[in-house]
Amino acid sequence: MRQQLIVWFIFLGLMLPIHAKINPLLGSWRLVEFKSMEDAQPKLTPKDGQRFELFLYDDNRVEMLLDCNRANGEWQATANDNHSGSIQFSKLANTEALCPAPNLDEWIASQSDFIRGFIIRDNRLYLNLMADGGIFTWQRLTGHTDVAYSYIAPNAGGPRNWQVVATSGLNMRQGPSVNTAIQTTLSKDTLLDNLGCELAEHRTWCDVQPLGGGLRGFVAAEYLLPAVSPNGMVVFGTDQSAIRASLGVFDATGKISCNVSNLSDTFCRFYVARDSGGYATLRIETATGLSNVFFFRMGIAIGGSSSEADKPGSFRSERQSDASLIYLGNDSFLVPDTIILGG
């Protein structure tokens, strides 16, 4: 009897939907190519600048970023083992913006109706169409875990930043309700700091502000995706670079070009404490011993301070090729991207 029960439990385990197990499908995937089984049909690959991404959630929701459009629906999968099995998507509802040619968005959404199987190998997800119609190849996004993101704050393990994907703009409201006042409208691709999310009025609302600070308010979560940093990562959890810098724990040091008032020296010593995804705290010391600290998020300089309390002027930053030119008062500092991102 004991042996029969063990065999029965093993059988049930093999037949459980894959979301009931540790699920390798969960997470975010980027389209690499579509290959037809017919030799005469060419292989399809996204063009430069196009983004086709697949998000599989543990509540059986599926979302797709299809270039300038977005689609959503539901998915179900049953595993043969931990790396293959059957999978199906519901009919996807998608936005209908006119993306730049060549337009693959509608075609990809329509083909999802015919997906029937999956294989995971070497961080790639292969989705097979029925009747040997072809194979979609997706690459797991670097920096993502095997668990799809949730709408939670970074200190609870959520993404640090969001990117607006609403093509016609996204209203930022005073509170988590359509009945509260609109404070501003955010344009597509705006980067936001994730300050946490909550359920209200049968939808998820996220507390946000522009990257690095500014007007704070609530936006509907369905128009957000985790932001991808310059090195291709989506970063989860809190930034530890400022804490490490305050403890004197740095990843690199050296000299950068600078222009400091009343000094002939054109180089300044830097110390950088890096976190992932272009987050970093940079300390720069001049020949006179003054210390300036600059903060980077997603590779972007967002603020700075000086040990000189009465230093005139304000912080600003501009891009120069593969570097940030930072101004603090009358002083300037040229910071190459490699210092912030590593490499």
C-alpha positions in Angstrom: 0.0 0.0 0.0 2.8 2.4 0.9 4.6 1.7 -2.4 1.3 2.3 -4.3 0.8 5.7 -2.6 4.3 6.7 -3.5 3.8 5.8 -7.1 0.5 7.6 -7.1 2.0 10.8 -5.7 4.8 10.7 -8.3 2.2 10.4 -11.0 0.3 13.3 -9.7 3.5 15.3 -9.5 4.2 14.7 -13.1 0.7 15.8 -14.1 0.6 19.0 -12.0 0.5 22.3 -13.9 3.9 23.7 -14.0 3.0 26.7 -12.0 2.5 24.4 -9.0 6.2 23.6 -9.0 9.3 25.6 -9.1 8.7 27.3 -12.4 11.5 27.9 -14.8 9.1 29.7 -17.2 8.4 32.6 -14.9 10.2 35.7 -15.6 11.0 38.0 -18.6 12.2 37.0 -22.0 13.4 38.9 -25.1 12.7 37.7 -28.6 15.8 36.5 -30.5 14.2 35.1 -33.7 11.4 33.2 -35.3 12.4 30.3 -37.5 9.9 28.6 -39.8 10.0 24.9 -40.5 9.7 25.7 -44.2 13.1 26.3 -45.8 11.7 28.8 -48.2 10.6 31.2 -45.5 13.3 33.4 -44.1 14.2 33.6 -40.5 12.7 36.7 -38.8 14.7 38.7 -36.3 13.9 42.1 -34.6 15.4 45.1 -36.1 17.7 47.5 -34.2 15.7 49.5 -31.7 12.7 47.1 -31.7 11.8 45.5 -28.4 9.8 42.3 -28.2 9.6 41.0 -24.7 7.5 38.3 -23.0 6.5 38.4 -19.3 5.1 35.3 -17.6 3.6 35.7 -14.1 2.9 33.2 -11.5 -0.8 34.1 -11.4 -1.1 32.9 -15.0 -1.0 36.4 -16.6 1.0 37.0 -19.7 2.2 40.3 -21.0 4.1 41.1 -24.2 5.9 44.2 -25.2 5.6 44.3 -29.0 7.7 47.2 -30.2 5.4 50.2 -29.7 2.4 48.0 -28.6 1.5 45.9 -25.7 -0.6 42.7 -25.3 -1.9 40.8 -22.4 -3.8 37.6 -21.6 -3.4 34.3 -19.8 -1.2 31.2 -20.1 -1.3 27.6 -18.9 1.6 25.1 -19.0 2.0 21.4 -18.0 5.6 20.1 -17.6 7.0 16.8 -18.9 10.0 17.6 -16.8 11.6 20.8 -15.5 12.7 21.9 -19.0 10.0 21.0 -21.4 6.2 20.6 -21.8 3.0 22.0 -23.3 2.0 25.6 -23.1 -1.0 27.6 -24.4 -1.9 31.3 -24.4 -5.4 32.7 -24.4 -6.5 35.1 -27.1 -4.3 38.2 -26.5 -5.8 41.7 -26.2 -3.3 44.2 -27.7 -3.0 47.9 -28.3 -3.1 49.1 -31.9 -0.5 51.8 -32.3 1.2 52.1 -35.7 4.7 50.9 -35.2 7.5 51.7 -37.6 8.0 49.3 -40.4 8.6 46.4 -40.6 5.6 45.7 -38.4 5.9 42.4 -36.5 3.8 43.2 -33.5 0.4 42.1 -34.8 1.9 39.0 -36.4 3.6 37.9 -33.2 0.4 38.5 -31.2 -1.6 36.4 -33.7 0.9 33.5 -33.8 0.6 33.2 -30.0 -2.7 31.5 -30.6 -0.9 28.5 -32.1 1.9 28.0 -29.5 1.6 24.5 -28.0 5.0 23.5 -26.6 8.1 24.8 -24.8 11.7 23.8 -24.2 14.1 25.7 -21.9 17.8 25.3 -22.6 20.8 27.5 -21.8 18.6 30.4 -20.6 16.7 30.3 -23.8 13.0 29.6 -24.2 11.8 27.9 -27.4 8.1 28.2 -28.0 6.9 25.7 -30.7 3.9 26.4 -32.9 1.4 23.6 -33.6 1.8 21.4 -36.7 5.5 22.3 -36.9 4.6 25.8 -37.9 7.8 27.3 -36.5 9.8 28.1 -33.3 10.0 31.4 -31.4 13.4 31.7 -29.6 13.5 34.0 -26.5 16.5 34.9 -24.4 16.1 35.3 -20.6 16.8 38.9 -19.8 20.1 39.3 -18.0 19.6 40.3 -14.4 16.2 38.7 -14.1 15.5 36.0 -11.6 13.5 32.9 -12.3 10.5 34.5 -10.6 8.7 37.2 -12.5 8.6 40.6 -10.9 5.7 41.7 -8.7 4.4 45.2 -8.2 6.3 45.7 -5.0 8.8 48.2 -3.7 12.6 47.6 -4.1 13.1 47.0 -0.4 10.7 44.1 -0.7 12.5 42.7 -3.8 10.8 44.7 -6.5 12.4 46.5 -9.5 14.1 49.8 -8.7 12.7 51.6 -11.7 9.7 51.5 -14.1 9.4 52.6 -17.7 6.2 54.0 -19.0 4.8 52.0 -22.0 1.6 53.8 -22.5 1.8 55.2 -26.1 -0.5 58.1 -25.5 0.8 59.2 -22.2 0.2 58.1 -18.6 -1.7 60.2 -16.0 0.0 60.6 -12.7 -2.6 61.2 -10.0 -2.6 62.5 -6.4 -3.8 59.2 -5.1 -4.5 55.5 -6.1 -7.8 56.3 -7.7 -9.2 57.6 -11.0 -11.2 60.0 -8.9 -8.2 61.9 -7.7 -6.7 64.9 -9.5 -4.3 64.4 -12.4 -0.9 66.1 -11.4 0.8 65.6 -14.8 0.9 63.3 -17.8 4.0 61.2 -18.3 5.2 60.5 -21.8 6.1 57.0 -23.2 9.5 55.7 -22.1 9.7 58.0 -19.1 11.9 56.4 -16.4 10.4 56.4 -12.9 11.6 55.5 -9.4 9.6 52.6 -7.8 8.3 53.8 -4.4 5.9 50.9 -3.9 2.5 49.7 -5.2 -0.9 48.9 -3.7 -4.3 47.5 -4.7 -7.2 49.9 -5.0 -10.4 50.0 -7.0 -9.7 46.5 -8.4 -6.4 47.4 -10.0 -2.8 48.0 -8.9 -1.4 51.5 -8.5 2.2 52.4 -8.1 3.7 55.3 -6.2 6.3 56.8 -8.4 8.5 59.9 -9.1 10.7 60.7 -12.1 14.1 59.1 -12.0 16.2 60.8 -9.4 13.4 62.9 -7.8 10.6 65.3 -8.7 6.8 65.3 -8.6 5.5 62.3 -6.8 2.2 60.5 -7.5 0.3 57.4 -8.4 0.0 55.6 -11.8 -1.8 52.5 -13.0 0.6 49.6 -12.9 -0.6 48.0 -16.2 1.2 50.8 -18.1 4.6 50.1 -16.5 7.4 47.7 -17.2 10.6 47.2 -15.2 13.2 49.5 -16.7 16.2 48.0 -18.5 19.5 49.7 -17.5 22.3 50.6 -20.0 24.0 47.3 -19.5 20.9 45.3 -20.3 19.9 44.5 -16.7 16.6 44.9 -14.9 17.7 45.6 -11.3 15.8 44.4 -8.2 16.2 45.4 -4.6 17.7 48.5 -3.0 20.8 50.4 -4.0 23.7 49.7 -1.7 26.4 51.9 -3.3 26.0 54.9 -1.0 26.3 52.7 2.1 29.4 51.1 0.7 30.9 54.5 -0.2 30.3 55.8 3.3 32.2 52.8 4.6 35.1 53.5 2.2 34.4 50.3 0.2 35.1 51.1 -3.4 35.2 49.1 -6.6 37.7 51.3 -8.5 39.8 54.4 -8.1 41.8 56.5 -10.6 41.9 59.9 -12.2 39.5 61.7 -14.4 39.6 65.0 -16.3 38.3 67.9 -14.4 38.2 71.7 -14.5 38.3 73.2 -11.0 38.3 76.9 -10.2 41.7 78.4 -9.2 43.6 75.2 -9.9 45.9 74.4 -12.8 45.6 70.6 -12.2 43.3 69.1 -14.9 42.9 65.7 -13.3 41.0 64.8 -10.1 41.2 61.5 -8.1 37.9 59.5 -8.1 36.6 56.6 -6.0 33.5 54.7 -7.1 31.3 52.3 -5.3 29.1 50.4 -7.8 25.8 48.6 -7.6 24.2 46.8 -10.5 22.4 48.4 -13.4 24.3 51.6 -13.5 23.7 52.6 -9.9 26.9 54.0 -8.3 28.2 56.6 -5.8 31.2 58.5 -7.1 33.5 60.5 -4.8 35.9 63.0 -6.5 38.7 64.8 -4.7 40.5 67.9 -6.0 44.1 68.8 -5.4 43.1 71.1 -2.6 41.5 68.2 -0.7 37.8 69.2 -1.4 35.5 66.2 -1.8 32.5 66.0 -4.2 30.0 63.2 -4.2 27.8 62.3 -7.2 25.0 59.8 -7.5 24.2 57.8 -10.5 21.0 55.8 -11.3 20.8 53.6 -14.5 24.0 55.2 -15.6 22.6 58.8 -15.3 24.0 61.4 -13.0 21.1 62.6 -10.9 22.6 64.7 -8.1 25.7 65.8 -6.2 27.1 67.5 -3.2 30.3 69.1 -2.1 32.3 69.3 1.2 32.6 73.0 0.6 29.4 74.2 2.3 29.2 77.6 0.6 30.0 76.4 -2.9 28.1 78.6 -5.4 26.0 77.3 -8.2 24.1 74.1 -8.7 24.3 70.6 -10.1 23.7 69.7 -13.7 24.8 67.0 -16.1 25.0 66.6 -19.9 26.1 63.7 -22.1 29.3 63.8 -24.1 29.8 60.7 -26.3 30.3 57.8 -23.8 30.7 60.0 -20.8 28.8 62.3 -18.4 30.0 65.9 -18.1 29.0 67.0 -14.6 28.9 70.6 -13.4 28.8 71.6 -9.8 29.0 75.4 -9.5 31.8 76.6 -11.7 33.6 73.2 -11.6 33.2 70.4 -14.1 34.1 66.7 -14.2 34.2 64.3 -17.1 33.1 60.9 -16.0 33.4 58.0 -18.6 30.6 55.5 -18.6 33.0 52.6 -17.8 33.7 54.1 -14.4 30.0 53.8 -13.5 29.1 50.6 -15.3 32.4 48.8 -14.9 34.3 47.0 -17.7 
